[in-house]
Every structure is written in C-alpha cells, then in structure tokens.
C-alpha cells in the first residue's frame, strides 16, 4: 500500500472474510498486520497468486 510517495506495506498476504455480525467484507492478514485504511491518497496494488 502506498500513501502519496511513501510505501506503508509491501507483500502483505490478505484473506477476505465475511464479518458474521455485519455481513461486511473484512481483509485480514495472516501475521496480524494492522492495516491503516481510510487515508486520502492511498492506493492498494493487488495481485494473484501471492
């Protein structure tokens, strides 16, 4: 993930799960990396396979 010109995360494996309480899609990392999210000017680059 980048924010402006700064790289905040690199090569974080995420898994999408459905939240049982809300039904929303939640992205979780295997190593419990806390994702910032919601910042202006942030970009995610996703690719498969990891």
N, CA, C, O and CB atoms as a CASP TS submission, in Angstrom:
PFRMAT TS
TARGET T0000
AUTHOR 0000-0000-0000
METHOD Language model
MODEL 1
PARENT N/A
ATOM      1  N   UNK     1       0.845  -1.164   0.000  1.00  0.00           N
ATOM      2  CA  UNK     1       0.000   0.000   0.000  1.00  0.00           C
ATOM      3  C   UNK     1       0.889   1.225   0.000  1.00  0.00           C
ATOM      4  O   UNK     1       1.884   1.289   0.722  1.00  0.00           O
ATOM      5  CB  UNK     1      -0.961  -0.001   1.206  1.00  0.00           C
ATOM      6  N   UNK     2       0.526   2.179  -0.804  1.00  0.00           N
ATOM      7  CA  UNK     2       1.261   3.439  -0.798  1.00  0.00           C
ATOM      8  C   UNK     2       0.346   4.551  -0.326  1.00  0.00           C
ATOM      9  O   UNK     2      -0.870   4.496  -0.504  1.00  0.00           O
ATOM     10  CB  UNK     2       1.830   3.759  -2.198  1.00  0.00           C
ATOM     11  N   UNK     3       0.946   5.551   0.274  1.00  0.00           N
ATOM     12  CA  UNK     3       0.258   6.772   0.693  1.00  0.00           C
ATOM     13  C   UNK     3       1.110   7.918   0.188  1.00  0.00           C
ATOM     14  O   UNK     3       2.192   8.186   0.710  1.00  0.00           O
ATOM     15  CB  UNK     3       0.045   6.840   2.269  1.00  0.00           C
ATOM     16  N   UNK     4       0.604   8.597  -0.843  1.00  0.00           N
ATOM     17  CA  UNK     4       1.430   9.603  -1.502  1.00  0.00           C
ATOM     18  C   UNK     4       2.603   8.906  -2.162  1.00  0.00           C
ATOM     19  O   UNK     4       2.413   8.051  -3.027  1.00  0.00           O
ATOM     20  CB  UNK     4       1.920  10.684  -0.496  1.00  0.00           C
ATOM     21  N   UNK     5       3.825   9.266  -1.758  1.00  0.00           N
ATOM     22  CA  UNK     5       5.015   8.628  -2.306  1.00  0.00           C
ATOM     23  C   UNK     5       5.640   7.634  -1.327  1.00  0.00           C
ATOM     24  O   UNK     5       6.677   7.044  -1.626  1.00  0.00           O
ATOM     25  CB  UNK     5       6.036   9.682  -2.690  1.00  0.00           C
ATOM     26  N   UNK     6       5.025   7.446  -0.172  1.00  0.00           N
ATOM     27  CA  UNK     6       5.559   6.560   0.864  1.00  0.00           C
ATOM     28  C   UNK     6       4.914   5.176   0.789  1.00  0.00           C
ATOM     29  O   UNK     6       3.692   5.066   0.683  1.00  0.00           O
ATOM     30  CB  UNK     6       5.338   7.172   2.256  1.00  0.00           C
ATOM     31  N   UNK     7       5.729   4.120   0.844  1.00  0.00           N
ATOM     32  CA  UNK     7       5.212   2.753   0.888  1.00  0.00           C
ATOM     33  C   UNK     7       4.998   2.375   2.348  1.00  0.00           C
ATOM     34  O   UNK     7       5.942   2.373   3.138  1.00  0.00           O
ATOM     35  CB  UNK     7       6.186   1.747   0.179  1.00  0.00           C
ATOM     36  N   UNK     8       3.749   2.053   2.706  1.00  0.00           N
ATOM     37  CA  UNK     8       3.427   1.695   4.083  1.00  0.00           C
ATOM     38  C   UNK     8       3.495   0.193   4.319  1.00  0.00           C
ATOM     39  O   UNK     8       3.893  -0.246   5.398  1.00  0.00           O
ATOM     40  CB  UNK     8       2.053   2.205   4.442  1.00  0.00           C
ATOM     41  N   UNK     9       3.111  -0.596   3.324  1.00  0.00           N
ATOM     42  CA  UNK     9       3.154  -2.051   3.412  1.00  0.00           C
ATOM     43  C   UNK     9       3.692  -2.598   2.107  1.00  0.00           C
ATOM     44  O   UNK     9       3.535  -1.988   1.050  1.00  0.00           O
ATOM     45  CB  UNK     9       1.753  -2.642   3.726  1.00  0.00           C
ATOM     46  N   UNK    10       4.319  -3.742   2.192  1.00  0.00           N
ATOM     47  CA  UNK    10       4.787  -4.404   0.990  1.00  0.00           C
ATOM     48  C   UNK    10       4.655  -5.906   1.178  1.00  0.00           C
ATOM     49  O   UNK    10       5.104  -6.454   2.185  1.00  0.00           O
ATOM     50  CB  UNK    10       6.249  -4.009   0.666  1.00  0.00           C
ATOM     51  N   UNK    11       4.035  -6.575   0.202  1.00  0.00           N
ATOM     52  CA  UNK    11       3.873  -8.032   0.214  1.00  0.00           C
ATOM     53  C   UNK    11       3.190  -8.560   1.470  1.00  0.00           C
ATOM     54  O   UNK    11       3.700  -9.471   2.122  1.00  0.00           O
ATOM     55  CB  UNK    11       5.211  -8.687   0.070  1.00  0.00           C
ATOM     56  N   UNK    12       2.051  -7.994   1.803  1.00  0.00           N
ATOM     57  CA  UNK    12       1.243  -8.484   2.915  1.00  0.00           C
ATOM     58  C   UNK    12       0.162  -9.385   2.328  1.00  0.00           C
ATOM     59  O   UNK    12      -0.631  -8.946   1.495  1.00  0.00           O
ATOM     60  CB  UNK    12       0.617  -7.300   3.748  1.00  0.00           C
ATOM     61  N   UNK    13       0.131 -10.638   2.760  1.00  0.00           N
ATOM     62  CA  UNK    13      -0.876 -11.578   2.274  1.00  0.00           C
ATOM     63  C   UNK    13      -2.170 -11.341   3.044  1.00  0.00           C
ATOM     64  O   UNK    13      -2.201 -11.436   4.271  1.00  0.00           O
ATOM     65  CB  UNK    13      -0.395 -13.059   2.431  1.00  0.00           C
ATOM     66  N   UNK    14      -3.245 -11.028   2.306  1.00  0.00           N
ATOM     67  CA  UNK    14      -4.543 -10.754   2.914  1.00  0.00           C
ATOM     68  C   UNK    14      -5.562 -11.790   2.470  1.00  0.00           C
ATOM     69  O   UNK    14      -5.510 -12.295   1.349  1.00  0.00           O
ATOM     70  CB  UNK    14      -5.027  -9.341   2.554  1.00  0.00           C
ATOM     71  N   UNK    15      -6.482 -12.095   3.361  1.00  0.00           N
ATOM     72  CA  UNK    15      -7.581 -13.001   3.067  1.00  0.00           C
ATOM     73  C   UNK    15      -8.882 -12.260   3.343  1.00  0.00           C
ATOM     74  O   UNK    15      -9.041 -11.649   4.399  1.00  0.00           O
ATOM     75  CB  UNK    15      -7.484 -14.315   3.912  1.00  0.00           C
ATOM     76  N   UNK    16      -9.807 -12.314   2.399  1.00  0.00           N
ATOM     77  CA  UNK    16     -11.108 -11.668   2.577  1.00  0.00           C
ATOM     78  C   UNK    16     -12.041 -12.621   3.312  1.00  0.00           C
ATOM     79  O   UNK    16     -12.162 -13.792   2.952  1.00  0.00           O
ATOM     80  CB  UNK    16     -11.718 -11.247   1.206  1.00  0.00           C
ATOM     81  N   UNK    17     -12.698 -12.106   4.345  1.00  0.00           N
ATOM     82  CA  UNK    17     -13.662 -12.884   5.113  1.00  0.00           C
ATOM     83  C   UNK    17     -14.925 -12.052   5.300  1.00  0.00           C
ATOM     84  O   UNK    17     -14.868 -10.823   5.333  1.00  0.00           O
ATOM     85  CB  UNK    17     -13.070 -13.317   6.487  1.00  0.00           C
ATOM     86  N   UNK    18     -16.058 -12.725   5.422  1.00  0.00           N
ATOM     87  CA  UNK    18     -17.326 -12.046   5.672  1.00  0.00           C
ATOM     88  C   UNK    18     -17.511 -11.933   7.177  1.00  0.00           C
ATOM     89  O   UNK    18     -17.462 -12.943   7.878  1.00  0.00           O
ATOM     90  CB  UNK    18     -18.525 -12.807   5.012  1.00  0.00           C
ATOM     91  N   UNK    19     -17.726 -10.705   7.697  1.00  0.00           N
ATOM     92  CA  UNK    19     -17.973 -10.492   9.123  1.00  0.00           C
ATOM     93  C   UNK    19     -19.347 -11.053   9.472  1.00  0.00           C
ATOM     94  O   UNK    19     -20.350 -10.653   8.880  1.00  0.00           O
ATOM     95  CB  UNK    19     -17.880  -8.977   9.493  1.00  0.00           C
ATOM     96  N   UNK    20     -19.398 -11.976  10.427  1.00  0.00           N
ATOM     97  CA  UNK    20     -20.650 -12.649  10.785  1.00  0.00           C
ATOM     98  C   UNK    20     -21.694 -11.678  11.334  1.00  0.00           C
ATOM     99  O   UNK    20     -22.887 -11.848  11.082  1.00  0.00           O
ATOM    100  CB  UNK    20     -20.379 -13.739  11.808  1.00  0.00           C
ATOM    101  N   UNK    21     -21.264 -10.675  12.072  1.00  0.00           N
ATOM    102  CA  UNK    21     -22.200  -9.738  12.700  1.00  0.00           C
ATOM    103  C   UNK    21     -22.780  -8.732  11.715  1.00  0.00           C
ATOM    104  O   UNK    21     -23.977  -8.448  11.742  1.00  0.00           O
ATOM    105  CB  UNK    21     -21.513  -9.000  13.821  1.00  0.00           C
ATOM    106  N   UNK    22     -21.921  -8.188  10.838  1.00  0.00           N
ATOM    107  CA  UNK    22     -22.357  -7.106   9.946  1.00  0.00           C
ATOM    108  C   UNK    22     -22.578  -7.549   8.509  1.00  0.00           C
ATOM    109  O   UNK    22     -23.310  -6.898   7.763  1.00  0.00           O
ATOM    110  CB  UNK    22     -21.349  -6.001   9.965  1.00  0.00           C
ATOM    111  N   UNK    23     -21.948  -8.659   8.113  1.00  0.00           N
ATOM    112  CA  UNK    23     -22.025  -9.109   6.731  1.00  0.00           C
ATOM    113  C   UNK    23     -21.055  -8.385   5.816  1.00  0.00           C
ATOM    114  O   UNK    23     -21.023  -8.651   4.614  1.00  0.00           O
ATOM    115  CB  UNK    23     -23.417  -8.934   6.218  1.00  0.00           C
ATOM    116  N   UNK    24     -20.254  -7.463   6.371  1.00  0.00           N
ATOM    117  CA  UNK    24     -19.275  -6.709   5.592  1.00  0.00           C
ATOM    118  C   UNK    24     -18.072  -7.582   5.237  1.00  0.00           C
ATOM    119  O   UNK    24     -17.779  -8.559   5.927  1.00  0.00           O
ATOM    120  CB  UNK    24     -18.818  -5.464   6.368  1.00  0.00           C
ATOM    121  N   UNK    25     -17.385  -7.226   4.169  1.00  0.00           N
ATOM    122  CA  UNK    25     -16.163  -7.898   3.765  1.00  0.00           C
ATOM    123  C   UNK    25     -15.015  -7.320   4.583  1.00  0.00           C
ATOM    124  O   UNK    25     -14.843  -6.102   4.637  1.00  0.00           O
ATOM    125  CB  UNK    25     -15.906  -7.740   2.232  1.00  0.00           C
ATOM    126  N   UNK    26     -14.229  -8.185   5.219  1.00  0.00           N
ATOM    127  CA  UNK    26     -13.118  -7.754   6.070  1.00  0.00           C
ATOM    128  C   UNK    26     -11.843  -8.407   5.554  1.00  0.00           C
ATOM    129  O   UNK    26     -11.815  -9.609   5.289  1.00  0.00           O
ATOM    130  CB  UNK    26     -13.370  -8.123   7.576  1.00  0.00           C
ATOM    131  N   UNK    27     -10.789  -7.609   5.413  1.00  0.00           N
ATOM    132  CA  UNK    27      -9.499  -8.126   4.967  1.00  0.00           C
ATOM    133  C   UNK    27      -8.630  -8.378   6.187  1.00  0.00           C
ATOM    134  O   UNK    27      -8.453  -7.491   7.022  1.00  0.00           O
ATOM    135  CB  UNK    27      -8.802  -7.141   3.982  1.00  0.00           C
ATOM    136  N   UNK    28      -8.083  -9.596   6.292  1.00  0.00           N
ATOM    137  CA  UNK    28      -7.244  -9.957   7.429  1.00  0.00           C
ATOM    138  C   UNK    28      -5.911 -10.484   6.928  1.00  0.00           C
ATOM    139  O   UNK    28      -5.826 -11.114   5.874  1.00  0.00           O
ATOM    140  CB  UNK    28      -7.942 -11.006   8.322  1.00  0.00           C
ATOM    141  N   UNK    29      -4.854 -10.206   7.722  1.00  0.00           N
ATOM    142  CA  UNK    29      -3.532 -10.712   7.378  1.00  0.00           C
ATOM    143  C   UNK    29      -3.186 -11.886   8.274  1.00  0.00           C
ATOM    144  O   UNK    29      -3.619 -11.954   9.424  1.00  0.00           O
ATOM    145  CB  UNK    29      -2.469  -9.606   7.500  1.00  0.00           C
ATOM    146  N   UNK    30      -2.411 -12.795   7.744  1.00  0.00           N
ATOM    147  CA  UNK    30      -2.015 -13.989   8.485  1.00  0.00           C
ATOM    148  C   UNK    30      -1.152 -13.635   9.698  1.00  0.00           C
ATOM    149  O   UNK    30      -1.238 -14.289  10.737  1.00  0.00           O
ATOM    150  CB  UNK    30      -1.261 -14.951   7.567  1.00  0.00           C
ATOM    151  N   UNK    31      -0.317 -12.595   9.561  1.00  0.00           N
ATOM    152  CA  UNK    31       0.593 -12.215  10.644  1.00  0.00           C
ATOM    153  C   UNK    31       0.039 -11.076  11.511  1.00  0.00           C
ATOM    154  O   UNK    31       0.783 -10.454  12.269  1.00  0.00           O
ATOM    155  CB  UNK    31       1.936 -11.806  10.065  1.00  0.00           C
ATOM    156  N   UNK    32      -1.275 -10.802  11.397  1.00  0.00           N
ATOM    157  CA  UNK    32      -1.964  -9.772  12.194  1.00  0.00           C
ATOM    158  C   UNK    32      -1.434  -8.358  11.964  1.00  0.00           C
ATOM    159  O   UNK    32      -1.458  -7.535  12.879  1.00  0.00           O
ATOM    160  CB  UNK    32      -1.848 -10.106  13.656  1.00  0.00           C
ATOM    161  N   UNK    33      -0.960  -8.071  10.761  1.00  0.00           N
ATOM    162  CA  UNK    33      -0.563  -6.707  10.412  1.00  0.00           C
ATOM    163  C   UNK    33      -1.800  -5.820  10.485  1.00  0.00           C
ATOM    164  O   UNK    33      -2.822  -6.134   9.875  1.00  0.00           O
ATOM    165  CB  UNK    33       0.093  -6.647   8.987  1.00  0.00           C
ATOM    166  N   UNK    34      -1.719  -4.723  11.220  1.00  0.00           N
ATOM    167  CA  UNK    34      -2.827  -3.788  11.310  1.00  0.00           C
ATOM    168  C   UNK    34      -2.784  -2.864  10.105  1.00  0.00           C
ATOM    169  O   UNK    34      -1.796  -2.162   9.888  1.00  0.00           O
ATOM    170  CB  UNK    34      -2.773  -2.980  12.633  1.00  0.00           C
ATOM    171  N   UNK    35      -3.844  -2.865   9.330  1.00  0.00           N
ATOM    172  CA  UNK    35      -3.915  -2.023   8.142  1.00  0.00           C
ATOM    173  C   UNK    35      -4.508  -0.679   8.516  1.00  0.00           C
ATOM    174  O   UNK    35      -5.484  -0.610   9.263  1.00  0.00           O
ATOM    175  CB  UNK    35      -4.748  -2.698   7.030  1.00  0.00           C
ATOM    176  N   UNK    36      -3.918   0.392   7.997  1.00  0.00           N
ATOM    177  CA  UNK    36      -4.375   1.735   8.320  1.00  0.00           C
ATOM    178  C   UNK    36      -5.725   1.991   7.669  1.00  0.00           C
ATOM    179  O   UNK    36      -6.724   2.151   8.371  1.00  0.00           O
ATOM    180  CB  UNK    36      -3.348   2.787   7.867  1.00  0.00           C
ATOM    181  N   UNK    37      -5.776   2.032   6.356  1.00  0.00           N
ATOM    182  CA  UNK    37      -7.022   2.231   5.611  1.00  0.00           C
ATOM    183  C   UNK    37      -7.689   3.562   5.875  1.00  0.00           C
ATOM    184  O   UNK    37      -7.528   4.158   6.939  1.00  0.00           O
ATOM    185  CB  UNK    37      -7.977   1.142   5.935  1.00  0.00           C
ATOM    186  N   UNK    38      -8.437   4.016   4.893  1.00  0.00           N
ATOM    187  CA  UNK    38      -9.202   5.245   5.034  1.00  0.00           C
ATOM    188  C   UNK    38      -8.410   6.528   4.882  1.00  0.00           C
ATOM    189  O   UNK    38      -8.949   7.611   5.106  1.00  0.00           O
ATOM    190  CB  UNK    38      -9.851   5.253   6.335  1.00  0.00           C
ATOM    191  N   UNK    39      -7.144   6.432   4.507  1.00  0.00           N
ATOM    192  CA  UNK    39      -6.346   7.632   4.310  1.00  0.00           C
ATOM    193  C   UNK    39      -6.630   8.208   2.929  1.00  0.00           C
ATOM    194  O   UNK    39      -6.884   7.464   1.982  1.00  0.00           O
ATOM    195  CB  UNK    39      -4.840   7.326   4.479  1.00  0.00           C
ATOM    196  N   UNK    40      -6.587   9.519   2.817  1.00  0.00           N
ATOM    197  CA  UNK    40      -6.725  10.096   1.487  1.00  0.00           C
ATOM    198  C   UNK    40      -5.435   9.813   0.724  1.00  0.00           C
ATOM    199  O   UNK    40      -4.366   9.731   1.329  1.00  0.00           O
ATOM    200  CB  UNK    40      -7.024  11.639   1.556  1.00  0.00           C
ATOM    201  N   UNK    41      -5.520   9.667  -0.565  1.00  0.00           N
ATOM    202  CA  UNK    41      -4.370   9.422  -1.434  1.00  0.00           C
ATOM    203  C   UNK    41      -3.678   8.090  -1.141  1.00  0.00           C
ATOM    204  O   UNK    41      -2.456   7.997  -1.261  1.00  0.00           O
ATOM    205  CB  UNK    41      -3.374  10.549  -1.291  1.00  0.00           C
ATOM    206  N   UNK    42      -4.438   7.054  -0.758  1.00  0.00           N
ATOM    207  CA  UNK    42      -3.834   5.745  -0.566  1.00  0.00           C
ATOM    208  C   UNK    42      -4.207   4.843  -1.730  1.00  0.00           C
ATOM    209  O   UNK    42      -5.290   4.974  -2.302  1.00  0.00           O
ATOM    210  CB  UNK    42      -4.278   5.122   0.775  1.00  0.00           C
ATOM    211  N   UNK    43      -3.317   3.933  -2.079  1.00  0.00           N
ATOM    212  CA  UNK    43      -3.526   3.028  -3.199  1.00  0.00           C
ATOM    213  C   UNK    43      -3.067   1.635  -2.818  1.00  0.00           C
ATOM    214  O   UNK    43      -2.023   1.461  -2.191  1.00  0.00           O
ATOM    215  CB  UNK    43      -2.784   3.520  -4.453  1.00  0.00           C
ATOM    216  N   UNK    44      -3.862   0.640  -3.206  1.00  0.00           N
ATOM    217  CA  UNK    44      -3.507  -0.758  -2.982  1.00  0.00           C
ATOM    218  C   UNK    44      -3.264  -1.403  -4.337  1.00  0.00           C
ATOM    219  O   UNK    44      -3.987  -1.139  -5.298  1.00  0.00           O
ATOM    220  CB  UNK    44      -4.624  -1.515  -2.188  1.00  0.00           C
ATOM    221  N   UNK    45      -2.250  -2.243  -4.410  1.00  0.00           N
ATOM    222  CA  UNK    45      -1.938  -2.983  -5.616  1.00  0.00           C
ATOM    223  C   UNK    45      -2.065  -4.461  -5.274  1.00  0.00           C
ATOM    224  O   UNK    45      -1.250  -5.004  -4.528  1.00  0.00           O
ATOM    225  CB  UNK    45      -0.506  -2.630  -6.164  1.00  0.00           C
ATOM    226  N   UNK    46      -3.078  -5.101  -5.815  1.00  0.00           N
ATOM    227  CA  UNK    46      -3.348  -6.496  -5.509  1.00  0.00           C
ATOM    228  C   UNK    46      -2.948  -7.375  -6.679  1.00  0.00           C
ATOM    229  O   UNK    46      -3.095  -6.992  -7.840  1.00  0.00           O
ATOM    230  CB  UNK    46      -4.825  -6.701  -5.165  1.00  0.00           C
ATOM    231  N   UNK    47      -2.446  -8.542  -6.364  1.00  0.00           N
ATOM    232  CA  UNK    47      -2.099  -9.486  -7.415  1.00  0.00           C
ATOM    233  C   UNK    47      -2.309 -10.910  -6.902  1.00  0.00           C
ATOM    234  O   UNK    47      -2.247 -11.173  -5.701  1.00  0.00           O
ATOM    235  CB  UNK    47      -0.634  -9.276  -7.888  1.00  0.00           C
ATOM    236  N   UNK    48      -2.554 -11.808  -7.831  1.00  0.00           N
ATOM    237  CA  UNK    48      -2.780 -13.220  -7.522  1.00  0.00           C
ATOM    238  C   UNK    48      -1.970 -14.045  -8.513  1.00  0.00           C
ATOM    239  O   UNK    48      -1.928 -13.670  -9.684  1.00  0.00           O
ATOM    240  CB  UNK    48      -4.311 -13.592  -7.586  1.00  0.00           C
ATOM    241  N   UNK    49      -1.347 -15.105  -8.140  1.00  0.00           N
ATOM    242  CA  UNK    49      -1.271 -15.660  -6.805  1.00  0.00           C
ATOM    243  C   UNK    49      -0.229 -14.945  -5.983  1.00  0.00           C
ATOM    244  O   UNK    49       0.696 -14.336  -6.519  1.00  0.00           O
ATOM    245  CB  UNK    49      -0.970 -17.137  -6.860  1.00  0.00           C
ATOM    246  N   UNK    50      -0.384 -15.023  -4.683  1.00  0.00           N
ATOM    247  CA  UNK    50       0.510 -14.347  -3.754  1.00  0.00           C
ATOM    248  C   UNK    50       1.860 -14.944  -3.815  1.00  0.00           C
ATOM    249  O   UNK    50       2.761 -14.506  -3.100  1.00  0.00           O
ATOM    250  CB  UNK    50      -0.011 -14.401  -2.351  1.00  0.00           C
TER
END
